[in-house]
């Protein structure tokens, strides 16, 4: 186990070699949150409800996105694609280490840093802007929120890894990843809650994995899902996790067979 | 049982063909013709524990592909490989713990961190005990004279220093089988010599099996008793280096120093004159003719100094390749 702890700490130290990069990355996230925040703040000017959301619920949703981005969306798995293409994957394959556990450890360091920063940022934002907020205190919703975050994290980790495994077959891994991120922005709920979409679209979205990356956990935090929807959602996200698990396993085996360990 | 046994190993790659220019670049969007490259084409050999074998061949001969197949990175197209009784591609932990592959142009060190951080991680991965780790690290770093560099971030090290660190990282678990791909590439001569001495010492000290590729014949000459020569994916020689010299060196190099300048014409008459630059003339003659030339030289000219040598190892290898291409 200690090896994975060391991968975690080594990855953390790696970050500190690029402090400015990291700080600017955080600045970017804060700015994007501020834009969304002020956008919704002005939409609410003089209105008590928009798209069925009260101002407090909407602003809570927006601010919590920062937190979720830190926990769920921070990852280093995009590096896997270039590791495959540049033949750097070899150095992991040569060692008695599980590559998936390695990636998980590396991701945890990323998540640890980003989440810590996001919490500090949220506290500052709340102190400075003093927005009306919904504070969830019900342990039922809070524990479900935790579960949903863990599921979202696993789901996103899997998808990102699959996108990187394209590297086994093609050098061009950035285009699919780019498209995926566009989809995430619109379909996962990182800019607005998804239930402001018309009903048929929203129903369709609930069957896709994207919903469960951001929107689903946040909806749970707000305590706004009825039992059937909640239950249905958990089944869908579980199914996706299992499907992707098999996909990853299959792609990994097939990929290694054609892996050429290029670059030297 | 042999430590490494390879039988009828083949590894073919599919590569995309594309001629240069903008039009073919566009056409490649529609269809991309492929071509099969036979990187390794039916090779077999065995290596015993403790052997230090040189694997030589021109660029693209299939050396690195073989090493990668032996260490489990590549899935063989066909054929069987056993290393320490394991099938490399399965990459069992017990197998990986006993081998190491060092590639001169690849680094496993964490670029932004001091080498020590990589060493520590490797220690955990390979489950090396604290005492063992301290001992090996001390030994290796003093052998390579890098004790004071292990706390400096890798990116600040020079190429040679980095190569040494790579070696330590690869050897911290004292692998039984060591694959070295161009370990001396890019190093200056002094460093190359040190690296060679180190490899030899490691091989003797730990009785480990070492398979090494190098472009520098001097590496092979100093290190390996046995060589495997590979060209275009096929083995063209497998045996002792000394036997290779006996078998293929059918010429002798005679070099003579003259007391007074001889007539160039007379020298040419002796035959097989390679070059003449007063006071030295060099002949490269077939073995039977060599004696005659020496006798004539001594009889006709005033010779200050005379040596008869086997041709240079590089020369021999070159002739082996040119034969296989003929």
Interface residues (C-beta under 8 A of the other chain):
Chain A: X2 X3 X6 X7 X10 X13 X14 X17 X18 X87 X88 X90 X91 X93 X94 X95 X96 X97 X256 X257 X258 X259 X260 X261 X263 X264
Chain B: X13 X64 X68 X71 X72 X73 X74 X75 X91 X93 X96 X97 X99 X100 X101 X103 X104 X105 X106 X107 X108 X110 X112 X113 X117 X118 X120 X121 X122 X124 X125 X126 X127 X153 X181
